[in-house]
């Protein structure tokens, strides 16, 4: 039996109140870990995928898209 399966089995043996307490504790642990993660900046995406647009005229692309909206 894997560790996770063993833990799940043990959780099922707990009373409802104990399961709720465990859930509360897990939420606290996970929230603390999430807060410890470094914040990401939207600027990290700058230039991502730019090779897709190489050789494409931006205005011509926008004009083509607008034309497609008109049916």
N, CA, C, O and CB atoms as a CASP TS submission, in Angstrom:
PFRMAT TS
TARGET T0000
AUTHOR 0000-0000-0000
METHOD Language model
MODEL 1
PARENT N/A
ATOM      1  N   UNK     1       0.860  -1.180   0.000  1.00  0.00           N
ATOM      2  CA  UNK     1       0.000   0.000   0.000  1.00  0.00           C
ATOM      3  C   UNK     1       0.902   1.238   0.000  1.00  0.00           C
ATOM      4  O   UNK     1       1.823   1.336   0.811  1.00  0.00           O
ATOM      5  CB  UNK     1      -0.976   0.001   1.240  1.00  0.00           C
ATOM      6  N   UNK     2       0.639   2.171  -0.901  1.00  0.00           N
ATOM      7  CA  UNK     2       1.453   3.384  -0.972  1.00  0.00           C
ATOM      8  C   UNK     2       1.188   4.277   0.233  1.00  0.00           C
ATOM      9  O   UNK     2       0.195   4.112   0.942  1.00  0.00           O
ATOM     10  CB  UNK     2       1.169   4.151  -2.275  1.00  0.00           C
ATOM     11  N   UNK     3       2.083   5.213   0.449  1.00  0.00           N
ATOM     12  CA  UNK     3       1.936   6.137   1.583  1.00  0.00           C
ATOM     13  C   UNK     3       0.620   6.901   1.507  1.00  0.00           C
ATOM     14  O   UNK     3      -0.075   7.057   2.511  1.00  0.00           O
ATOM     15  CB  UNK     3       3.110   7.124   1.624  1.00  0.00           C
ATOM     16  N   UNK     4       0.284   7.376   0.306  1.00  0.00           N
ATOM     17  CA  UNK     4      -0.949   8.145   0.149  1.00  0.00           C
ATOM     18  C   UNK     4      -2.169   7.269   0.415  1.00  0.00           C
ATOM     19  O   UNK     4      -3.114   7.699   1.076  1.00  0.00           O
ATOM     20  CB  UNK     4      -1.028   8.751  -1.261  1.00  0.00           C
ATOM     21  N   UNK     5      -2.149   6.059  -0.092  1.00  0.00           N
ATOM     22  CA  UNK     5      -3.268   5.142   0.161  1.00  0.00           C
ATOM     23  C   UNK     5      -3.388   4.849   1.647  1.00  0.00           C
ATOM     24  O   UNK     5      -4.494   4.773   2.183  1.00  0.00           O
ATOM     25  CB  UNK     5      -3.087   3.827  -0.625  1.00  0.00           C
ATOM     26  N   UNK     6      -2.258   4.686   2.310  1.00  0.00           N
ATOM     27  CA  UNK     6      -2.253   4.427   3.743  1.00  0.00           C
ATOM     28  C   UNK     6      -2.842   5.610   4.504  1.00  0.00           C
ATOM     29  O   UNK     6      -3.625   5.429   5.436  1.00  0.00           O
ATOM     30  CB  UNK     6      -0.828   4.134   4.230  1.00  0.00           C
ATOM     31  N   UNK     7      -2.464   6.808   4.106  1.00  0.00           N
ATOM     32  CA  UNK     7      -2.995   8.017   4.755  1.00  0.00           C
ATOM     33  C   UNK     7      -4.498   8.117   4.542  1.00  0.00           C
ATOM     34  O   UNK     7      -5.241   8.420   5.476  1.00  0.00           O
ATOM     35  CB  UNK     7      -2.296   9.284   4.211  1.00  0.00           C
ATOM     36  N   UNK     8      -4.947   7.863   3.317  1.00  0.00           N
ATOM     37  CA  UNK     8      -6.396   7.908   3.042  1.00  0.00           C
ATOM     38  C   UNK     8      -7.146   6.903   3.907  1.00  0.00           C
ATOM     39  O   UNK     8      -8.217   7.201   4.436  1.00  0.00           O
ATOM     40  CB  UNK     8      -6.676   7.627   1.549  1.00  0.00           C
ATOM     41  N   UNK     9      -6.580   5.723   4.046  1.00  0.00           N
ATOM     42  CA  UNK     9      -7.211   4.690   4.871  1.00  0.00           C
ATOM     43  C   UNK     9      -7.310   5.170   6.321  1.00  0.00           C
ATOM     44  O   UNK     9      -8.340   4.996   6.972  1.00  0.00           O
ATOM     45  CB  UNK     9      -6.413   3.358   4.793  1.00  0.00           C
ATOM     46  N   UNK    10      -6.233   5.773   6.816  1.00  0.00           N
ATOM     47  CA  UNK    10      -6.234   6.269   8.191  1.00  0.00           C
ATOM     48  C   UNK    10      -7.249   7.390   8.374  1.00  0.00           C
ATOM     49  O   UNK    10      -7.900   7.474   9.416  1.00  0.00           O
ATOM     50  CB  UNK    10      -4.841   6.756   8.580  1.00  0.00           C
ATOM     51  N   UNK    11      -7.386   8.243   7.381  1.00  0.00           N
ATOM     52  CA  UNK    11      -8.352   9.346   7.467  1.00  0.00           C
ATOM     53  C   UNK    11      -9.769   8.808   7.586  1.00  0.00           C
ATOM     54  O   UNK    11     -10.582   9.345   8.338  1.00  0.00           O
ATOM     55  CB  UNK    11      -8.239  10.268   6.238  1.00  0.00           C
ATOM     56  N   UNK    12     -10.061   7.754   6.847  1.00  0.00           N
ATOM     57  CA  UNK    12     -11.409   7.170   6.906  1.00  0.00           C
ATOM     58  C   UNK    12     -11.732   6.617   8.294  1.00  0.00           C
ATOM     59  O   UNK    12     -12.901   6.471   8.651  1.00  0.00           O
ATOM     60  CB  UNK    12     -11.547   6.057   5.864  1.00  0.00           C
ATOM     61  N   UNK    13     -10.702   6.313   9.068  1.00  0.00           N
ATOM     62  CA  UNK    13     -10.903   5.775  10.413  1.00  0.00           C
ATOM     63  C   UNK    13     -11.201   6.877  11.433  1.00  0.00           C
ATOM     64  O   UNK    13     -11.647   6.593  12.545  1.00  0.00           O
ATOM     65  CB  UNK    13      -9.672   4.987  10.849  1.00  0.00           C
ATOM     66  N   UNK    14     -10.958   8.119  11.057  1.00  0.00           N
ATOM     67  CA  UNK    14     -11.192   9.244  11.963  1.00  0.00           C
ATOM     68  C   UNK    14     -12.681   9.558  12.063  1.00  0.00           C
ATOM     69  O   UNK    14     -13.460   9.232  11.167  1.00  0.00           O
ATOM     70  CB  UNK    14     -10.421  10.486  11.489  1.00  0.00           C
ATOM     71  N   UNK    15     -13.060  10.189  13.158  1.00  0.00           N
ATOM     72  CA  UNK    15     -14.438  10.661  13.278  1.00  0.00           C
ATOM     73  C   UNK    15     -14.620  11.864  12.350  1.00  0.00           C
ATOM     74  O   UNK    15     -13.649  12.438  11.856  1.00  0.00           O
ATOM     75  CB  UNK    15     -14.783  11.037  14.764  1.00  0.00           C
ATOM     76  N   UNK    16     -15.862  12.225  12.128  1.00  0.00           N
ATOM     77  CA  UNK    16     -16.152  13.372  11.275  1.00  0.00           C
ATOM     78  C   UNK    16     -15.484  14.632  11.827  1.00  0.00           C
ATOM     79  O   UNK    16     -14.898  15.408  11.071  1.00  0.00           O
ATOM     80  CB  UNK    16     -17.673  13.580  11.151  1.00  0.00           C
ATOM     81  N   UNK    17     -15.572  14.833  13.129  1.00  0.00           N
ATOM     82  CA  UNK    17     -14.964  16.015  13.755  1.00  0.00           C
ATOM     83  C   UNK    17     -13.445  16.007  13.564  1.00  0.00           C
ATOM     84  O   UNK    17     -12.847  17.052  13.307  1.00  0.00           O
ATOM     85  CB  UNK    17     -15.311  16.070  15.262  1.00  0.00           C
ATOM     86  N   UNK    18     -12.829  14.848  13.686  1.00  0.00           N
ATOM     87  CA  UNK    18     -11.381  14.746  13.489  1.00  0.00           C
ATOM     88  C   UNK    18     -11.006  15.018  12.033  1.00  0.00           C
ATOM     89  O   UNK    18      -9.984  15.645  11.752  1.00  0.00           O
ATOM     90  CB  UNK    18     -10.879  13.356  13.913  1.00  0.00           C
ATOM     91  N   UNK    19     -11.835  14.544  11.122  1.00  0.00           N
ATOM     92  CA  UNK    19     -11.586  14.802   9.700  1.00  0.00           C
ATOM     93  C   UNK    19     -11.670  16.295   9.406  1.00  0.00           C
ATOM     94  O   UNK    19     -10.851  16.829   8.658  1.00  0.00           O
ATOM     95  CB  UNK    19     -12.592  14.029   8.822  1.00  0.00           C
ATOM     96  N   UNK    20     -12.657  16.972   9.990  1.00  0.00           N
ATOM     97  CA  UNK    20     -12.778  18.419   9.803  1.00  0.00           C
ATOM     98  C   UNK    20     -11.561  19.144  10.360  1.00  0.00           C
ATOM     99  O   UNK    20     -11.049  20.072   9.735  1.00  0.00           O
ATOM    100  CB  UNK    20     -14.054  18.941  10.474  1.00  0.00           C
ATOM    101  N   UNK    21     -11.099  18.727  11.524  1.00  0.00           N
ATOM    102  CA  UNK    21      -9.918  19.352  12.136  1.00  0.00           C
ATOM    103  C   UNK    21      -8.693  19.132  11.249  1.00  0.00           C
ATOM    104  O   UNK    21      -7.893  20.046  11.050  1.00  0.00           O
ATOM    105  CB  UNK    21      -9.664  18.778  13.560  1.00  0.00           C
ATOM    106  N   UNK    22      -8.552  17.928  10.724  1.00  0.00           N
ATOM    107  CA  UNK    22      -7.440  17.622   9.826  1.00  0.00           C
ATOM    108  C   UNK    22      -7.515  18.495   8.575  1.00  0.00           C
ATOM    109  O   UNK    22      -6.501  19.016   8.110  1.00  0.00           O
ATOM    110  CB  UNK    22      -7.447  16.128   9.439  1.00  0.00           C
ATOM    111  N   UNK    23      -8.711  18.646   8.043  1.00  0.00           N
ATOM    112  CA  UNK    23      -8.902  19.481   6.860  1.00  0.00           C
ATOM    113  C   UNK    23      -8.508  20.930   7.143  1.00  0.00           C
ATOM    114  O   UNK    23      -7.843  21.566   6.326  1.00  0.00           O
ATOM    115  CB  UNK    23     -10.360  19.411   6.386  1.00  0.00           C
ATOM    116  N   UNK    24      -8.913  21.441   8.282  1.00  0.00           N
ATOM    117  CA  UNK    24      -8.531  22.804   8.669  1.00  0.00           C
ATOM    118  C   UNK    24      -7.008  22.934   8.745  1.00  0.00           C
ATOM    119  O   UNK    24      -6.433  23.905   8.252  1.00  0.00           O
ATOM    120  CB  UNK    24      -9.167  23.180  10.028  1.00  0.00           C
ATOM    121  N   UNK    25      -6.370  21.948   9.365  1.00  0.00           N
ATOM    122  CA  UNK    25      -4.910  21.974   9.480  1.00  0.00           C
ATOM    123  C   UNK    25      -4.249  21.925   8.107  1.00  0.00           C
ATOM    124  O   UNK    25      -3.266  22.627   7.866  1.00  0.00           O
ATOM    125  CB  UNK    25      -4.420  20.804  10.339  1.00  0.00           C
ATOM    126  N   UNK    26      -4.776  21.108   7.212  1.00  0.00           N
ATOM    127  CA  UNK    26      -4.218  21.002   5.862  1.00  0.00           C
ATOM    128  C   UNK    26      -4.367  22.309   5.094  1.00  0.00           C
ATOM    129  O   UNK    26      -3.461  22.709   4.363  1.00  0.00           O
ATOM    130  CB  UNK    26      -4.896  19.868   5.095  1.00  0.00           C
ATOM    131  N   UNK    27      -5.497  22.967   5.258  1.00  0.00           N
ATOM    132  CA  UNK    27      -5.713  24.255   4.591  1.00  0.00           C
ATOM    133  C   UNK    27      -4.669  25.260   5.063  1.00  0.00           C
ATOM    134  O   UNK    27      -4.118  26.011   4.258  1.00  0.00           O
ATOM    135  CB  UNK    27      -7.145  24.789   4.867  1.00  0.00           C
ATOM    136  N   UNK    28      -4.400  25.275   6.348  1.00  0.00           N
ATOM    137  CA  UNK    28      -3.398  26.195   6.892  1.00  0.00           C
ATOM    138  C   UNK    28      -2.025  25.892   6.308  1.00  0.00           C
ATOM    139  O   UNK    28      -1.312  26.805   5.893  1.00  0.00           O
ATOM    140  CB  UNK    28      -3.354  26.104   8.430  1.00  0.00           C
ATOM    141  N   UNK    29      -1.652  24.617   6.273  1.00  0.00           N
ATOM    142  CA  UNK    29      -0.340  24.223   5.746  1.00  0.00           C
ATOM    143  C   UNK    29      -0.208  24.613   4.279  1.00  0.00           C
ATOM    144  O   UNK    29       0.810  25.172   3.873  1.00  0.00           O
ATOM    145  CB  UNK    29      -0.123  22.707   5.911  1.00  0.00           C
ATOM    146  N   UNK    30      -1.234  24.321   3.486  1.00  0.00           N
ATOM    147  CA  UNK    30      -1.180  24.617   2.052  1.00  0.00           C
ATOM    148  C   UNK    30      -1.151  26.127   1.811  1.00  0.00           C
ATOM    149  O   UNK    30      -0.421  26.596   0.938  1.00  0.00           O
ATOM    150  CB  UNK    30      -2.386  23.987   1.326  1.00  0.00           C
ATOM    151  N   UNK    31      -1.925  26.880   2.564  1.00  0.00           N
ATOM    152  CA  UNK    31      -1.921  28.343   2.412  1.00  0.00           C
ATOM    153  C   UNK    31      -0.558  28.924   2.752  1.00  0.00           C
ATOM    154  O   UNK    31      -0.089  29.841   2.078  1.00  0.00           O
ATOM    155  CB  UNK    31      -2.996  28.981   3.302  1.00  0.00           C
ATOM    156  N   UNK    32       0.080  28.402   3.787  1.00  0.00           N
ATOM    157  CA  UNK    32       1.412  28.880   4.153  1.00  0.00           C
ATOM    158  C   UNK    32       2.410  28.587   3.040  1.00  0.00           C
ATOM    159  O   UNK    32       3.262  29.419   2.728  1.00  0.00           O
ATOM    160  CB  UNK    32       1.876  28.234   5.469  1.00  0.00           C
ATOM    161  N   UNK    33       2.305  27.409   2.445  1.00  0.00           N
ATOM    162  CA  UNK    33       3.206  27.058   1.351  1.00  0.00           C
ATOM    163  C   UNK    33       2.953  27.942   0.136  1.00  0.00           C
ATOM    164  O   UNK    33       3.891  28.343  -0.552  1.00  0.00           O
ATOM    165  CB  UNK    33       3.041  25.582   0.974  1.00  0.00           C
ATOM    166  N   UNK    34       1.688  28.242  -0.125  1.00  0.00           N
ATOM    167  CA  UNK    34       1.352  29.091  -1.272  1.00  0.00           C
ATOM    168  C   UNK    34       1.909  30.500  -1.072  1.00  0.00           C
ATOM    169  O   UNK    34       2.397  31.115  -2.019  1.00  0.00           O
ATOM    170  CB  UNK    34      -0.181  29.145  -1.479  1.00  0.00           C
ATOM    171  N   UNK    35       1.839  31.005   0.146  1.00  0.00           N
ATOM    172  CA  UNK    35       2.363  32.340   0.437  1.00  0.00           C
ATOM    173  C   UNK    35       3.878  32.375   0.317  1.00  0.00           C
ATOM    174  O   UNK    35       4.455  33.416   0.005  1.00  0.00           O
ATOM    175  CB  UNK    35       1.940  32.786   1.836  1.00  0.00           C
ATOM    176  N   UNK    36       4.524  31.244   0.563  1.00  0.00           N
ATOM    177  CA  UNK    36       5.986  31.176   0.508  1.00  0.00           C
ATOM    178  C   UNK    36       6.507  31.172  -0.931  1.00  0.00           C
ATOM    179  O   UNK    36       7.688  31.425  -1.168  1.00  0.00           O
ATOM    180  CB  UNK    36       6.478  29.932   1.238  1.00  0.00           C
ATOM    181  N   UNK    37       5.622  30.885  -1.889  1.00  0.00           N
ATOM    182  CA  UNK    37       6.028  30.870  -3.290  1.00  0.00           C
ATOM    183  C   UNK    37       6.323  32.294  -3.742  1.00  0.00           C
ATOM    184  O   UNK    37       5.600  33.221  -3.376  1.00  0.00           O
ATOM    185  CB  UNK    37       4.931  30.225  -4.180  1.00  0.00           C
ATOM    186  N   UNK    38       7.370  32.478  -4.529  1.00  0.00           N
ATOM    187  CA  UNK    38       7.677  33.833  -5.003  1.00  0.00           C
ATOM    188  C   UNK    38       6.576  34.349  -5.925  1.00  0.00           C
ATOM    189  O   UNK    38       6.001  33.597  -6.713  1.00  0.00           O
ATOM    190  CB  UNK    38       9.032  33.853  -5.735  1.00  0.00           C
ATOM    191  N   UNK    39       6.299  35.632  -5.814  1.00  0.00           N
ATOM    192  CA  UNK    39       5.308  36.265  -6.689  1.00  0.00           C
ATOM    193  C   UNK    39       5.861  36.297  -8.102  1.00  0.00           C
ATOM    194  O   UNK    39       7.058  36.493  -8.308  1.00  0.00           O
ATOM    195  CB  UNK    39       4.950  37.705  -6.200  1.00  0.00           C
ATOM    196  N   UNK    40       4.985  36.104  -9.065  1.00  0.00           N
ATOM    197  CA  UNK    40       5.390  36.146 -10.465  1.00  0.00           C
ATOM    198  C   UNK    40       4.952  37.476 -11.058  1.00  0.00           C
ATOM    199  O   UNK    40       3.959  38.064 -10.630  1.00  0.00           O
ATOM    200  CB  UNK    40       4.787  34.954 -11.265  1.00  0.00           C
ATOM    201  N   UNK    41       5.688  37.932 -12.024  1.00  0.00           N
ATOM    202  CA  UNK    41       5.374  39.189 -12.687  1.00  0.00           C
ATOM    203  C   UNK    41       4.889  38.905 -14.105  1.00  0.00           C
ATOM    204  O   UNK    41       5.417  38.024 -14.784  1.00  0.00           O
ATOM    205  CB  UNK    41       6.606  40.130 -12.704  1.00  0.00           C
ATOM    206  N   UNK    42       3.897  39.642 -14.540  1.00  0.00           N
ATOM    207  CA  UNK    42       3.404  39.516 -15.909  1.00  0.00           C
ATOM    208  C   UNK    42       4.518  39.841 -16.898  1.00  0.00           C
ATOM    209  O   UNK    42       4.500  39.379 -18.039  1.00  0.00           O
ATOM    210  CB  UNK    42       2.190  40.441 -16.141  1.00  0.00           C
ATOM    211  N   UNK    43       5.472  40.626 -16.460  1.00  0.00           N
ATOM    212  CA  UNK    43       6.579  41.016 -17.336  1.00  0.00           C
ATOM    213  C   UNK    43       7.474  39.833 -17.701  1.00  0.00           C
ATOM    214  O   UNK    43       8.238  39.910 -18.662  1.00  0.00           O
ATOM    215  CB  UNK    43       7.412  42.099 -16.670  1.00  0.00           C
ATOM    216  N   UNK    44       7.385  38.743 -16.943  1.00  0.00           N
ATOM    217  CA  UNK    44       8.156  37.548 -17.269  1.00  0.00           C
ATOM    218  C   UNK    44       7.720  36.954 -18.610  1.00  0.00           C
ATOM    219  O   UNK    44       8.467  36.199 -19.232  1.00  0.00           O
ATOM    220  CB  UNK    44       8.009  36.504 -16.157  1.00  0.00           C
ATOM    221  N   UNK    45       6.527  37.292 -19.044  1.00  0.00           N
ATOM    222  CA  UNK    45       6.000  36.764 -20.302  1.00  0.00           C
ATOM    223  C   UNK    45       6.430  37.584 -21.512  1.00  0.00           C
ATOM    224  O   UNK    45       6.158  37.206 -22.652  1.00  0.00           O
ATOM    225  CB  UNK    45       4.495  36.707 -20.243  1.00  0.00           C
ATOM    226  N   UNK    46       7.095  38.698 -21.266  1.00  0.00           N
ATOM    227  CA  UNK    46       7.507  39.580 -22.360  1.00  0.00           C
ATOM    228  C   UNK    46       8.343  38.805 -23.376  1.00  0.00           C
ATOM    229  O   UNK    46       9.328  38.154 -23.026  1.00  0.00           O
ATOM    230  CB  UNK    46       8.305  40.790 -21.815  1.00  0.00           C
ATOM    231  N   UNK    47       7.935  38.890 -24.623  1.00  0.00           N
ATOM    232  CA  UNK    47       8.665  38.248 -25.712  1.00  0.00           C
ATOM    233  C   UNK    47       8.319  36.788 -25.921  1.00  0.00           C
ATOM    234  O   UNK    47       8.774  36.182 -26.892  1.00  0.00           O
ATOM    235  CB  UNK    47      10.116  38.365 -25.466  1.00  0.00           C
ATOM    236  N   UNK    48       7.527  36.210 -25.038  1.00  0.00           N
ATOM    237  CA  UNK    48       7.166  34.805 -25.169  1.00  0.00           C
ATOM    238  C   UNK    48       6.297  34.595 -26.407  1.00  0.00           C
ATOM    239  O   UNK    48       5.261  35.243 -26.551  1.00  0.00           O
ATOM    240  CB  UNK    48       6.433  34.316 -23.908  1.00  0.00           C
ATOM    241  N   UNK    49       6.700  33.717 -27.278  1.00  0.00           N
ATOM    242  CA  UNK    49       5.943  33.417 -28.487  1.00  0.00           C
ATOM    243  C   UNK    49       6.152  34.398 -29.616  1.00  0.00           C
ATOM    244  O   UNK    49       5.427  34.359 -30.610  1.00  0.00           O
ATOM    245  CB  UNK    49       4.511  33.361 -28.166  1.00  0.00           C
ATOM    246  N   UNK    50       7.126  35.276 -29.486  1.00  0.00           N
ATOM    247  CA  UNK    50       7.315  36.296 -30.521  1.00  0.00           C
ATOM    248  C   UNK    50       7.678  35.684 -31.864  1.00  0.00           C
ATOM    249  O   UNK    50       7.428  36.286 -32.908  1.00  0.00           O
ATOM    250  CB  UNK    50       8.394  37.278 -30.100  1.00  0.00           C
ATOM    251  N   UNK    51       8.268  34.485 -31.848  1.00  0.00           N
ATOM    252  CA  UNK    51       8.642  33.851 -33.118  1.00  0.00           C
ATOM    253  C   UNK    51       7.415  33.503 -33.959  1.00  0.00           C
ATOM    254  O   UNK    51       7.516  33.381 -35.180  1.00  0.00           O
ATOM    255  CB  UNK    51       9.464  32.587 -32.855  1.00  0.00           C
ATOM    256  N   UNK    52       6.272  33.345 -33.323  1.00  0.00           N
ATOM    257  CA  UNK    52       5.034  33.031 -34.043  1.00  0.00           C
ATOM    258  C   UNK    52       4.646  34.186 -34.966  1.00  0.00           C
ATOM    259  O   UNK    52       4.072  33.964 -36.032  1.00  0.00           O
ATOM    260  CB  UNK    52       3.887  32.731 -33.048  1.00  0.00           C
ATOM    261  N   UNK    53       4.955  35.406 -34.563  1.00  0.00           N
ATOM    262  CA  UNK    53       4.542  36.596 -35.302  1.00  0.00           C
ATOM    263  C   UNK    53       5.602  37.098 -36.272  1.00  0.00           C
ATOM    264  O   UNK    53       5.391  38.096 -36.962  1.00  0.00           O
ATOM    265  CB  UNK    53       4.190  37.690 -34.341  1.00  0.00           C
ATOM    266  N   UNK    54       6.733  36.417 -36.328  1.00  0.00           N
ATOM    267  CA  UNK    54       7.804  36.855 -37.216  1.00  0.00           C
ATOM    268  C   UNK    54       7.338  36.804 -38.666  1.00  0.00           C
ATOM    269  O   UNK    54       6.792  35.796 -39.114  1.00  0.00           O
ATOM    270  CB  UNK    54       9.062  35.985 -37.024  1.00  0.00           C
ATOM    271  N   UNK    55       7.551  37.877 -39.385  1.00  0.00           N
ATOM    272  CA  UNK    55       7.182  37.938 -40.790  1.00  0.00           C
ATOM    273  C   UNK    55       5.718  38.264 -41.039  1.00  0.00           C
ATOM    274  O   UNK    55       5.269  38.251 -42.185  1.00  0.00           O
ATOM    275  CB  UNK    55       7.506  36.652 -41.437  1.00  0.00           C
ATOM    276  N   UNK    56       4.966  38.555 -39.980  1.00  0.00           N
ATOM    277  CA  UNK    56       3.547  38.889 -40.132  1.00  0.00           C
ATOM    278  C   UNK    56       3.376  40.381 -39.883  1.00  0.00           C
ATOM    279  O   UNK    56       3.823  40.912 -38.866  1.00  0.00           O
ATOM    280  CB  UNK    56       2.652  38.050 -39.151  1.00  0.00           C
ATOM    281  N   UNK    57       2.721  41.048 -40.831  1.00  0.00           N
ATOM    282  CA  UNK    57       2.448  42.478 -40.681  1.00  0.00           C
ATOM    283  C   UNK    57       1.295  42.650 -39.691  1.00  0.00           C
ATOM    284  O   UNK    57       0.187  42.171 -39.933  1.00  0.00           O
ATOM    285  CB  UNK    57       2.108  43.140 -42.065  1.00  0.00           C
ATOM    286  N   UNK    58       1.558  43.331 -38.584  1.00  0.00           N
ATOM    287  CA  UNK    58       0.575  43.472 -37.520  1.00  0.00           C
ATOM    288  C   UNK    58      -0.708  44.138 -38.004  1.00  0.00           C
ATOM    289  O   UNK    58      -1.803  43.681 -37.678  1.00  0.00           O
ATOM    290  CB  UNK    58       1.162  44.264 -36.377  1.00  0.00           C
ATOM    291  N   UNK    59      -0.582  45.204 -38.770  1.00  0.00           N
ATOM    292  CA  UNK    59      -1.774  45.918 -39.235  1.00  0.00           C
ATOM    293  C   UNK    59      -2.583  45.055 -40.192  1.00  0.00           C
ATOM    294  O   UNK    59      -3.812  45.045 -40.128  1.00  0.00           O
ATOM    295  CB  UNK    59      -1.381  47.236 -39.918  1.00  0.00           C
ATOM    296  N   UNK    60      -1.911  44.334 -41.073  1.00  0.00           N
ATOM    297  CA  UNK    60      -2.617  43.447 -42.001  1.00  0.00           C
ATOM    298  C   UNK    60      -3.356  42.353 -41.230  1.00  0.00           C
ATOM    299  O   UNK    60      -4.470  41.979 -41.595  1.00  0.00           O
ATOM    300  CB  UNK    60      -1.628  42.817 -43.014  1.00  0.00           C
ATOM    301  N   UNK    61      -2.744  41.849 -40.179  1.00  0.00           N
ATOM    302  CA  UNK    61      -3.385  40.821 -39.359  1.00  0.00           C
ATOM    303  C   UNK    61      -4.635  41.376 -38.683  1.00  0.00           C
ATOM    304  O   UNK    61      -5.688  40.738 -38.693  1.00  0.00           O
ATOM    305  CB  UNK    61      -2.404  40.283 -38.302  1.00  0.00           C
ATOM    306  N   UNK    62      -4.514  42.566 -38.096  1.00  0.00           N
ATOM    307  CA  UNK    62      -5.660  43.186 -37.425  1.00  0.00           C
ATOM    308  C   UNK    62      -6.774  43.463 -38.426  1.00  0.00           C
ATOM    309  O   UNK    62      -7.944  43.214 -38.139  1.00  0.00           O
ATOM    310  CB  UNK    62      -5.239  44.493 -36.718  1.00  0.00           C
ATOM    311  N   UNK    63      -6.419  43.974 -39.593  1.00  0.00           N
ATOM    312  CA  UNK    63      -7.422  44.240 -40.629  1.00  0.00           C
ATOM    313  C   UNK    63      -8.141  42.955 -41.029  1.00  0.00           C
ATOM    314  O   UNK    63      -9.361  42.948 -41.198  1.00  0.00           O
ATOM    315  CB  UNK    63      -6.764  44.886 -41.864  1.00  0.00           C
ATOM    316  N   UNK    64      -7.396  41.883 -41.179  1.00  0.00           N
ATOM    317  CA  UNK    64      -7.982  40.590 -41.556  1.00  0.00           C
ATOM    318  C   UNK    64      -8.932  40.090 -40.465  1.00  0.00           C
ATOM    319  O   UNK    64     -10.014  39.587 -40.766  1.00  0.00           O
ATOM    320  CB  UNK    64      -6.869  39.544 -41.816  1.00  0.00           C
ATOM    321  N   UNK    65      -8.532  40.228 -39.212  1.00  0.00           N
ATOM    322  CA  UNK    65      -9.394  39.809 -38.103  1.00  0.00           C
ATOM    323  C   UNK    65     -10.681  40.625 -38.073  1.00  0.00           C
ATOM    324  O   UNK    65     -11.765  40.068 -37.901  1.00  0.00           O
ATOM    325  CB  UNK    65      -8.652  39.945 -36.766  1.00  0.00           C
ATOM    326  N   UNK    66     -10.567  41.932 -38.239  1.00  0.00           N
ATOM    327  CA  UNK    66     -11.751  42.793 -38.223  1.00  0.00           C
ATOM    328  C   UNK    66     -12.688  42.439 -39.367  1.00  0.00           C
ATOM    329  O   UNK    66     -13.908  42.453 -39.210  1.00  0.00           O
ATOM    330  CB  UNK    66     -11.346  44.270 -38.310  1.00  0.00           C
ATOM    331  N   UNK    67     -12.117  42.127 -40.501  1.00  0.00           N
ATOM    332  CA  UNK    67     -12.932  41.754 -41.661  1.00  0.00           C
ATOM    333  C   UNK    67     -13.701  40.458 -41.383  1.00  0.00           C
ATOM    334  O   UNK    67     -14.840  40.304 -41.822  1.00  0.00           O
ATOM    335  CB  UNK    67     -12.042  41.590 -42.919  1.00  0.00           C
ATOM    336  N   UNK    68     -13.083  39.538 -40.660  1.00  0.00           N
ATOM    337  CA  UNK    68     -13.749  38.262 -40.364  1.00  0.00           C
ATOM    338  C   UNK    68     -14.941  38.452 -39.430  1.00  0.00           C
ATOM    339  O   UNK    68     -15.857  37.630 -39.428  1.00  0.00           O
ATOM    340  CB  UNK    68     -12.755  37.276 -39.742  1.00  0.00           C
ATOM    341  N   UNK    69     -14.943  39.523 -38.636  1.00  0.00           N
ATOM    342  CA  UNK    69     -16.051  39.790 -37.736  1.00  0.00           C
ATOM    343  C   UNK    69     -17.301  40.204 -38.505  1.00  0.00           C
ATOM    344  O   UNK    69     -18.422  39.996 -38.042  1.00  0.00           O
ATOM    345  CB  UNK    69     -15.668  40.870 -36.734  1.00  0.00           C
ATOM    346  N   UNK    70     -17.102  40.785 -39.668  1.00  0.00           N
ATOM    347  CA  UNK    70     -18.226  41.292 -40.449  1.00  0.00           C
ATOM    348  C   UNK    70     -18.884  40.210 -41.296  1.00  0.00           C
ATOM    349  O   UNK    70     -19.839  40.481 -42.025  1.00  0.00           O
ATOM    350  CB  UNK    70     -17.766  42.421 -41.337  1.00  0.00           C
ATOM    351  N   UNK    71     -18.385  39.011 -41.202  1.00  0.00           N
ATOM    352  CA  UNK    71     -19.011  37.895 -41.895  1.00  0.00           C
ATOM    353  C   UNK    71     -18.507  37.737 -43.263  1.00  0.00           C
ATOM    354  O   UNK    71     -18.940  36.835 -43.980  1.00  0.00           O
ATOM    355  CB  UNK    71     -20.465  38.048 -41.934  1.00  0.00           C
TER
END
